[in-house]
Amino acid sequence: MLTAMALGPLSSSMPSSLAPITLASAGSAAVNLRVGAHVLRWPTEAYVAGLDVLELQVPVPRPKAGTLTQWRQGAPDLAVNLKLDDALWQAVLAKAAAGKGSADTHWLGQAITALKPECLVLQPGSSLTPSAQGRRRLSEGFAALRALGVAELAWQPAGVWEVSTALTFAAAEQVRLVLDPLATDEEDWETLVQTGQLPYLRVIAVGRQARISLGAYDRLLRRLEVLRPFSGLDRPIELVFEGQSGAKTALQFKRFAQNPVADF
C-alpha cells in the first residue's frame, strides 16, 4: 500500500507558507476548507504558516489572561477554536444550574476575550444521554456558553447517542455536530448529507498515526466534496486532526489536497 512520507519537524525555523485550500468544480463557487490540528499548547511558527485553524485545549495549570493575549497577538490571522475539557464543561453546567460562577468559568471568560475563538468545541461525557434530563442539561450548558459571546458551538456526543438522533438534536440547538468523516459509516454520512447540516470534522484514528495511506486521504477528500453545498466562504468546512501526529498529518493532507497527483 502506498503511504505518505512523514514531514520534518514542525519547529523548523524556516516555515513555508501553504495557500488556503478551496474545493471547487466547473460552474461552482470555491469553498474554503480550513485544515488544522487539536493541540494542548500554542503552536509554532511553522504551524501558523502552514495550517489554517487551531483547535486549542488548554490544560491545567491554565495560563493567565496576559499570556493568552500575547499568544493571540502573535498569530492574529489564525482561526482559533477552543476545546473545553471536562472541568470547564462541568463548571459551565454548575453555573447554568446555580447561576453562580467559579474560577474555571472566570478563566473561560478571560480566554474567550483574549483568544477570540470562533467556536467552542464540547465533548461532554457519556452521562449526558438522549434522555429528557440529558437533553435539558446540554441545552442549559449551550445557553450558558452562548451568553459568553461565542458565535458558534460544536458538540461531540458520547455514549449511546446515534448519529441520526444527534443530528436532530444538534439542528434544534443550532450547534455543529462533531463527526469523524473516516469513522462515520456510509448510512450515517448519507443521513448527514440529507439534513444539509455542516458538521465540525475531527479525524481521530488517522490523526494518531505517523504514516497515512493515500487511500484514506482520497476518501477524505471525497467526503469533504459532498459538503460543499452546505458551506460557503463565510462558513468554511473545518477539518481537525487529533493525536500526537495531528499537526504533521494535517500538513500532509493539506499538501495532498492541493496537489493529489504529487508523489507523496
C-alpha positions as CSV (number, residue, x, y, z in Angstrom):
1,M,0.0,0.0,0.0
2,L,1.3,3.5,-0.8
3,T,1.8,5.6,2.3
4,A,2.5,9.3,2.8
5,M,6.1,10.2,3.8
6,A,6.4,11.8,7.2
7,L,7.1,15.5,7.2
8,G,10.0,17.2,9.0
9,P,9.7,18.7,12.5
10,L,7.1,21.5,12.8
11,S,9.6,23.6,14.8
12,S,11.5,24.4,11.6
13,S,12.9,27.9,11.8
14,M,12.1,28.5,8.1
15,P,8.4,27.6,7.7
16,S,7.0,27.5,4.2
17,S,3.5,29.0,3.9
18,L,0.8,26.9,2.3
19,A,-2.0,28.6,0.5
20,P,-5.6,28.0,1.6
21,I,-7.4,25.1,0.0
22,T,-10.6,25.5,-2.0
23,L,-12.9,22.8,-3.1
24,A,-14.3,23.7,-6.5
25,S,-15.5,22.2,-9.7
26,A,-16.6,23.7,-13.1
27,G,-19.5,26.0,-12.7
28,S,-19.5,26.1,-8.9
29,A,-18.1,28.5,-6.4
30,A,-15.0,27.7,-4.4
31,V,-15.4,26.8,-0.8
32,N,-12.9,27.5,1.9
33,L,-11.5,24.4,3.6
34,R,-9.7,25.0,6.9
35,V,-7.3,22.3,8.0
36,G,-5.6,22.1,11.4
37,A,-5.0,20.0,14.5
38,H,-6.0,19.6,18.1
39,V,-3.2,20.8,20.3
40,L,-2.5,21.3,24.0
41,R,-0.1,24.2,23.6
42,W,0.2,27.3,21.5
43,P,1.7,26.3,18.1
44,T,5.0,27.1,16.4
45,E,5.6,29.5,13.6
46,A,5.6,26.5,11.2
47,Y,2.1,25.6,12.3
48,V,0.8,29.1,11.8
49,A,2.4,29.4,8.4
50,G,1.2,26.0,7.1
51,L,-2.2,25.5,8.6
52,D,-5.5,27.4,8.8
53,V,-7.2,26.6,12.1
54,L,-6.2,25.7,15.6
55,E,-8.2,23.6,18.0
56,L,-6.7,24.5,21.3
57,Q,-7.3,22.7,24.6
58,V,-5.6,24.5,27.4
59,P,-4.5,22.1,30.2
60,V,-4.1,22.8,33.9
61,P,-2.3,24.9,35.2
62,R,-4.0,27.3,32.9
63,P,-2.1,30.4,31.6
64,K,-3.0,33.9,32.8
65,A,-5.0,36.2,30.6
66,G,-1.9,38.2,29.7
67,T,-0.2,35.1,28.3
68,L,-3.3,34.2,26.2
69,T,-3.4,37.8,24.8
70,Q,0.3,37.5,23.8
71,W,-0.4,34.2,22.1
72,R,-3.2,35.8,20.1
73,Q,-1.2,38.8,19.2
74,G,1.5,36.6,17.7
75,A,-0.9,35.0,15.3
76,P,-3.8,37.4,14.7
77,D,-5.0,35.8,11.4
78,L,-5.1,32.2,12.6
79,A,-8.6,30.9,13.1
80,V,-8.8,29.5,16.7
81,N,-11.4,27.1,18.2
82,L,-11.3,26.5,21.9
83,K,-12.0,22.9,23.1
84,L,-13.3,22.7,26.7
85,D,-12.0,20.0,29.0
86,D,-14.4,18.2,31.4
87,A,-13.5,20.6,34.3
88,L,-14.6,23.6,32.3
89,W,-17.7,21.9,30.9
90,Q,-18.8,20.9,34.4
91,A,-18.2,24.4,35.7
92,V,-20.4,25.7,32.9
93,L,-23.2,23.2,33.9
94,A,-22.9,24.2,37.5
95,K,-23.2,27.9,36.7
96,A,-26.2,27.2,34.5
97,A,-27.9,25.3,37.3
98,A,-27.0,27.6,40.2
99,G,-26.4,30.9,38.5
100,K,-23.0,31.3,40.2
101,G,-19.6,31.2,38.5
102,S,-16.3,29.7,39.6
103,A,-12.6,30.1,39.0
104,D,-13.0,27.9,35.9
105,T,-15.8,29.9,34.4
106,H,-14.0,33.2,35.2
107,W,-10.9,31.8,33.3
108,L,-13.0,30.7,30.4
109,G,-14.5,34.2,30.1
110,Q,-10.9,35.6,30.0
111,A,-9.8,33.0,27.5
112,I,-12.7,33.9,25.1
113,T,-11.8,37.6,25.4
114,A,-8.1,37.1,24.8
115,L,-8.1,34.3,22.2
116,K,-11.3,35.4,20.3
117,P,-12.2,31.8,19.3
118,E,-14.7,31.4,16.5
119,C,-16.1,28.2,18.0
120,L,-16.2,26.4,21.4
121,V,-15.8,22.6,21.0
122,L,-17.5,20.5,23.6
123,Q,-17.1,16.8,24.3
124,P,-19.3,16.0,27.3
125,G,-19.1,12.6,29.0
126,S,-21.4,9.7,28.2
127,S,-23.6,10.5,31.2
128,L,-25.5,13.1,29.1
129,T,-27.6,10.7,27.2
130,P,-30.5,11.4,24.8
131,S,-32.9,11.2,27.8
132,A,-35.0,14.3,28.6
133,Q,-32.7,15.1,31.5
134,G,-29.6,14.8,29.4
135,R,-31.0,17.0,26.6
136,R,-32.1,19.6,29.2
137,R,-28.6,19.8,30.8
138,L,-27.0,20.0,27.4
139,S,-29.4,22.8,26.4
140,E,-28.6,24.7,29.6
141,G,-24.9,24.3,29.0
142,F,-25.2,25.5,25.4
143,A,-27.2,28.6,26.6
144,A,-24.6,29.4,29.3
145,L,-21.8,29.3,26.8
146,R,-23.6,31.4,24.2
147,A,-24.0,34.0,27.0
148,L,-20.2,34.4,26.9
149,G,-20.4,35.8,23.4
150,V,-19.1,32.9,21.2
151,A,-20.6,32.8,17.8
152,E,-20.6,29.0,17.3
153,L,-20.7,25.8,19.3
154,A,-19.6,22.3,18.2
155,W,-20.7,19.3,20.2
156,Q,-19.3,15.7,20.1
157,P,-21.8,13.3,21.8
158,A,-20.6,10.2,23.6
159,G,-22.1,7.0,24.7
160,V,-25.5,5.8,23.4
161,W,-26.2,8.7,21.0
162,E,-26.9,7.6,17.5
163,V,-25.8,9.9,14.7
164,S,-29.4,10.4,13.4
165,T,-30.6,11.3,16.9
166,A,-27.7,13.6,17.5
167,L,-28.2,15.4,14.2
168,T,-31.8,16.2,15.0
169,F,-30.8,17.5,18.4
170,A,-27.9,19.5,17.1
171,A,-30.2,21.1,14.5
172,A,-32.7,22.0,17.2
173,E,-30.0,23.5,19.4
174,Q,-28.2,25.2,16.4
175,V,-24.9,23.7,17.2
176,R,-22.5,21.8,14.8
177,L,-22.2,18.1,15.3
178,V,-18.6,16.8,15.6
179,L,-18.1,13.8,13.4
180,D,-15.1,11.8,12.2
181,P,-15.5,11.7,8.4
182,L,-13.5,8.5,8.2
183,A,-15.1,6.6,11.1
184,T,-18.7,7.5,10.2
185,D,-20.4,4.8,8.2
186,E,-22.0,5.3,4.8
187,E,-25.6,5.3,6.1
188,D,-24.9,7.9,8.8
189,W,-22.9,10.0,6.3
190,E,-25.8,9.9,3.9
191,T,-28.2,10.9,6.7
192,L,-25.9,13.9,7.4
193,V,-25.9,14.9,3.8
194,Q,-29.7,14.7,3.6
195,T,-30.1,17.0,6.6
196,G,-28.0,19.7,4.9
197,Q,-26.1,20.4,8.2
198,L,-22.4,21.4,8.1
199,P,-20.6,19.3,10.7
200,Y,-17.4,20.0,12.6
201,L,-14.9,17.4,11.4
202,R,-12.4,15.8,13.7
203,V,-10.3,12.9,12.3
204,I,-9.4,10.8,15.3
205,A,-7.8,7.4,14.5
206,V,-5.9,8.5,11.4
207,G,-4.5,11.6,13.2
208,R,-2.8,9.3,15.7
209,Q,-0.7,7.5,13.1
210,A,2.7,8.6,11.8
211,R,2.1,7.4,8.3
212,I,-1.2,7.7,6.4
213,S,-2.4,5.8,3.4
214,L,-3.2,7.8,0.3
215,G,-6.4,5.8,0.1
216,A,-7.5,7.4,3.4
217,Y,-6.7,10.9,2.0
218,D,-8.6,10.2,-1.2
219,R,-11.7,9.0,0.8
220,L,-11.5,12.1,3.0
221,L,-11.5,14.4,0.0
222,R,-14.5,12.7,-1.4
223,R,-16.4,13.1,1.8
224,L,-15.5,16.7,2.0
225,E,-16.6,17.3,-1.5
226,V,-20.3,16.4,-0.8
227,L,-20.4,19.0,2.0
228,R,-19.7,21.9,-0.4
229,P,-23.4,22.9,-0.9
230,F,-23.8,23.4,2.8
231,S,-20.9,25.7,3.3
232,G,-19.6,29.0,1.9
233,L,-16.7,31.3,2.1
234,D,-18.2,32.9,5.2
235,R,-18.9,29.4,6.8
236,P,-15.9,27.2,6.0
237,I,-15.6,23.4,6.3
238,E,-13.3,22.8,9.2
239,L,-11.1,19.7,9.4
240,V,-9.1,19.0,12.5
241,F,-6.7,16.1,13.0
242,E,-6.3,14.7,16.6
243,G,-3.4,12.9,18.2
244,Q,0.3,13.3,18.7
245,S,0.9,13.4,15.0
246,G,-2.1,15.5,14.3
247,A,-0.3,18.6,13.1
248,K,2.1,16.7,10.8
249,T,-0.9,14.7,9.4
250,A,-2.8,17.9,8.8
251,L,0.1,19.4,6.8
252,Q,0.4,16.1,4.8
253,F,-3.3,16.2,4.0
254,K,-3.3,19.8,3.0
255,R,-0.4,19.3,0.6
256,F,-2.2,16.3,-0.8
257,A,-5.4,18.2,-1.2
258,Q,-3.6,21.0,-3.1
259,N,-1.9,18.5,-5.4
260,P,-3.4,14.9,-5.2
261,V,-1.2,13.7,-8.1
262,A,2.1,14.6,-6.3
263,D,4.5,11.9,-5.3
264,F,3.9,11.5,-1.6
